[in-house]
Amino acid sequence: MKINIQEKAIDIEDLKLNLASHFSGKYGVTTRNKKMLDVAATKNIGATVILTKKHLNVTGGFPSAKRTMVFTLLTIALGVLIPLIVYFLVFHKKMKAVEKDVVDYINTHYIKQLK
């Protein structure tokens, strides 16, 4: 989900600390690179937060680059249909729930920085 923010209004380290303190015990928050955060509910379920100048993108997905790569390789190896069926039956709903939790927190906590 794309959240419009004021230009350079949110610092990624501040966001990481706030998410970690708010979701302590429920989700783990790690830094993937200087513009990306991974929010992990489990090893396979989570969300990715990407900070740009004017937007904050929160996407439900695998909580690490390695897990995403494994899923991509399985999709190539097994064909598209079987991995997508497994993805939608097992992972999609839980990933969207993590995404919604993170977006709700950002919308309530960072209300002054939003457009």
N, C-alpha and C positions, 0 to 999 in steps of 0.2 A: 504494500500500500504506500502510495506517495503522499508525504506530508509536506506542504509548503511552509517554509520558514523564512525569516528575514535573513538577508545575506550575512553569512558567517556569524550567526547569532548563537549557535550551539557548538561547544567544544566537545570533541569526541571523548577526551579523558573524563570530563565532568559528566557526560552522559553515561560512560561506563561505570563510574563510581555510584551514580544515582540508581542505575538499573541494578547493580550488584547489591546495594544496600536495601532497595525495595523488594527485590526478588530473592533475598538470601534464603537458602534452604529449599527454594522451589526451582530456581533456574540458576545455572552458572553462566557468567559473562566473561568472555575472553576477547582479546584483540587479535584480529586476523592480520590487518596492516594498519597504516595510519589513518585510513578513512573507513574501515570496516570493523564491526563488532559481531561476534557470534554469541547468541543467547541459546543455551542448550538446556532442554528439559531432561533429556536422556542422551545416550550416545548417538541415537539415530533421529531424534526429534528436536527441532529447534527453529531458530529464525536468524536471519542475517540483517543487520542494520548497516546501511551504506549512507554516508554523509557526503553531500555535494554542497556547492555554494548556496543554492536556494532551495534544496529539497533534502528530505530525509526519507529514504526508501527502506521500508521494513518488509521483508519477504520471508514467509515460512519456507523452511527447507531443511536440508541436512546441516548440522551445526559445525561442520568442518569441511575444508577443501578435499581432504582425503575421502571422506564418505561420499561426497558429491562425485568424485572421480570414479569410485567403485561402482556407484549406481550407473553412471554413464557407460562404463565399460561393460557392465552386465546388460544394459540396454542394447549395446552394439552386439554383444556375443549371443544373447538369447533372442534377439529381435525386439521390436518395439512393443508388441502387444502384451506379452507375459509380464515384463517388468512394470509397465504402466498399470495393468490390472492390480498387481501386488501393491504398487505405490498408492493407488487410490483407495484400495480396501484397507490397507494397514496404516499408512503414514499421513495422508493428506489432511484428514480431519484434525488430527492432533497438532500438526504443524500450523494449521490455520488458527487453532486455539492459542498457541504460543504467540503467533503474530498479532492476534487481537489483543492479548494481554499487554504486549509491549506498546502497541499503538495507543491503547487506552491510557496507559501510564504517561506516555509522552504528551498526549493531548491534554491531560489534566495537570501535569507538573510543569510543562514548558509553555504555558498558555500565553505568556508575554512575548515569546520568541516566534510564535506562529503568525502567519499572514492571515 
